[in-house]
Amino acid sequence: MSYTVSVVITTYNRPNELKEALDGVFAQIVKPLEVIVVNDASSLPYDDVIKQFSHHPNFSYHFLEQSAGANKARNIGVDSAKGDIIAFLDDDDIWMPDYLLEHLTAYDDGADAVVSGYQNLGKESEVYVQPTSQVEADILKTGNQYCGMSGFSIRRPLAIKERFDETLPNGQDWDMYVRLLQQGYKLVNIPKAIFMYRFMNMDGIGAKVAKMSPEEALVRLRSADKHRTFLGEDNYRKRVAAQLLVYLPLKKQKLKWVMMSMRLAGMKWTLSHIANVTAKKLRSRQA
């Protein structure tokens, strides 16, 4: 196993969570070549956290004076990386000790990029794993059923070539997987949970989406619009409905959200989404 790994962590206003993420990185069975933290202009202080890890010779910290968004921050990390492989981690998730070992094993078998399963941090009995050994187009057409950035790694030359789409406010993981798959790269899936994902932080994406107006949320459809042909019309409309109606119970002006979904996704997929979410909640209560 001769590959070297650069770890790129993006962070914004979560110093305590970043410490947990870094603890997980430095506890890896396979040690990374370097750990690069890119702070996207946080307003909260990070001095105490950075001081705890700055003694590591392979640790570097980049503070952006102006917020550029997570995708720009990741691309800055890519440009700084020196390893053969770049592994990405969000500041509020945690890798298990064998995370990098599992990923590097996949590269030994010829992977160009790798995704992996995960557990719900705090509810570890909830496991999210796709059983296939490679990422499949039919699964991607239903959305990102694999993982977010904390479960993703890629060969550095490919990361430099493809880069993250800085025009997308969300769906950057799914967008990257679709692009890699369409170009014929070997995108391997590790069918086991090897990191912990923190669902619905109150300062995270879910909380921000819940506070948006329907008009403000239209930008969140960009990834679906970008890959409308790949999705096909039914999957496109289904994805639009899901994007608009996500976290609906937490939103104000619920009727406006539903009407927006009706207009853009159609009645069929709007009602189907609501019915599926309701049925899932009922099953959960009965379990």
N, C-alpha and C positions, 0 to 999 in steps of 0.2 A: 504494500500500500504506500506508494511513493508520492501521492498528491499532497500539495500544501493547500491550506484553507484560510481564506480571509473571511472574517465574520463582520458583516455590516449591520449595525443596529441604528435605527432611526428613533429619535425620542422627541417628545413635546410635552412639557409640563407634567412629567411623571417621574420625578427623581427616585421615589421609593420603589416603584415598580421596576425601574431600570436597574437598581441594585440587585433585585431578585433575578432579573434576566442575566445580568453579568455573573452572578454567583453560579448560575446554571452553565454558562459558557466556560468558566474557568474550572468547573468540575467535570468537564468532558473526559472520557477515557482517551480519546484522541485529541491532543492539544492543537489548537489552531496556530497558524503562523502569526496571525495578527488579529486584533480586535479593534474595529473602527467604529466609534460612536459619532453620529452626526445629529447635533441638536438643532432643531428647526426653529430657532429664535424663541426659546421658552422664556416666559416671564418669571417662572419659579427658580429659586437657586439650586444649583447642582454641585456646588463646591465640595460639600461633604462626601457625596457619592464619588465624584471624580477623584478626590484625594485618596479614597480607599483602594482605588485600582490603578492609580497613576504609577505605582512602583513597578508594575509589570512592564518589562521592556518592549513587549509587543502590543501595548495599548496606546491608542491615539484618540484624541477628542477634538472634534471640529464644531465650533459654535457659529451658526449663521446669524448675521446681524439682522437680516430681514427674513421673515418666514417665506419659504419657497414651496412648501407642500412636501408631502412624504415622498412622492416620486422623484422630484428634483433632489431631495436629500439622499435617496437611494442611489441616484446616478452620480452624485458627488462621491459617495462611498465607493462606487464601482471604479471611478476614475483614480481613486487613491489606492485601490487594492493591488496587491502584488502576488497573491496566491494563485494556484492553478484553478481552484474552485472558489466561488463566492457564495457564502451561505448568509441568507438574510434573516433578521430577527426583529420583530416589533418589541418595543420596550416593555410591554405589559404581559408578554408570554414567556414561558420557561421551557428550555430544552431538558429532556432526560439525559442522564450521563452517556448513553450509547447513541445519541442522536448523530453526531458527526461520524462515528464508526459505521453506522448503518448507511449513511449517505455515501461515504467513500467506498464502501463495498459495492454500491450500485455503479459508481464510476469505474471501478475495476472491471465491471461487467459490460462496459461500453456506453453508459448513459451520457447524454449531452446535458440533461437537466433532470432534477429529481424533486418529487413532491412526496409528502408523507402524512400518515394519519395522526390523530391527536385525541386528547382527553379534555373534558371540561374542567378547567381549574377550579377546585372547590367542590366539584361533583364528579370525582374521578370514575365513578361507575358509568358515566355517559361517555361512550367511545364513538369516535367518528372515523371510520376506516372504509375505503373502497377496496374490494377484494382483488381487483385486477392488478397485474404486474406492470402495466403501462397505462398512461393516460389515454382514454378513448374518446373519440370525437362524439359518439352518441351520448356519452355522459356529459361532456362539456356543453352540448347543445341544450341541456336542461339547466345550465348555470354552473357555478363552481361547486361541485360536489366533492372536491378534493381538499384543499387547504388554502389558507392565506399565506402571506409572505413568511411567516415564522416557520413554515414547513418546506420552504423552497430553497434550492441551491442550483447553481448553474456554472458551467465552465466559463472562466473569465473572458476569453476571446469572444464567446457568444454573447455574454452580458454587455460587452463593449459595443458589439455590432447591433444588437437588438434594442437595448436600453429600455427604460420604463417610459411610457407615454405620459409626459408631464401635463398634457391637456385633460387627462382623466381625473376627476375628483374621487372616484371610487372604481372598483372593478379592475384595478391594475393587475391583480394576480390572474384573474380569468382572462383578461386581454393578452397577457404574456403567454399563457398556456395555449390559447387559440393560435396565436401567431407562430409559436414554436412548432405546434402540431401541423399546421398548414404548410410549413416549409420542410416538413419531413424529418425533423430532428427526433432523436430518441428521448422521449420524455417518460421517465420511469416513475412508477408509483410504489412506495414502500407500504405494503398492506398491514401495517401495525401502528399503534399509537406510540409515538416517540417524543412528543412534546405536549405541553399543556397550554391550552388556549383560554384566555380570560374573556368570557362572554359579557357583553353589555356593560362596559364601564360607564359610570355616570358622566365621565368626561370624555367618553369615547364616541365612535361614529354613530352608534345606535341612539345615544342621547341627543346628539346634534341633529340627526335626521328627524327625531320626534318633535323637535322644536321648529323645524322648517315649515314654511308655507308650501302648498302644492306647486306654486310657480317657482319658488326657489329650488325645489327638488328636481326640476326638469333637467338640470345639468347632470344629474345622476343617471340619466338614460344614455349618456354618450357612448359608453362601452357597448351597449346593446345596439345602438344606431350604427356604430362602427362595424359591427360584425353581423348585421342583419341578414346578409346573404348566407353566411355560415349557419346561422341559427335556423333559417327557414321561417316562414311567416307565422306559423302557429307557435313555435318556440319563442320567437321574438315578442309576440303579443303576451304570451305567458310571462316572459321575463319582465316586460314593462309593468304588467299588473303587480307582480311580486315586488318590484322596486318601489312602486308608488304606494303600495298598501302595507309595506313592512312596518312593524311597530304601530299599527293602526290604533290599538287600544290606548296608546300613550299620547296620541296626537289630538290636537284641538281641531275643530272644523272637520270632523270625520266625514261628513257628507261631501264636502268639497273634494276631499281626497278620493272618495269613491267616484264622484262625477268625473274627475280628471282621468281616473283609470278607465271609466266607461268610454270616454272620448278617445283616448289614445290606444287602449288595448282592446276595447270592445266589451260588450255585455257578457259574452260567453266566458272570457278569461277572467274578468273581474269577479263574477259570481262564483266561478270555479275556484278561484284563489280563496275567497272568503269561506266557501264551504269546506275546502281542504283544511284551512287553519282551524275552523270551528271543530271539525271532526277530530283533528289531532289533539286539541285541548280536551275534548270529551274522553278520548282514549286515555289521555294522561291522568285525568281525574279518577277514572275507573281502575287504573292499574294499582 
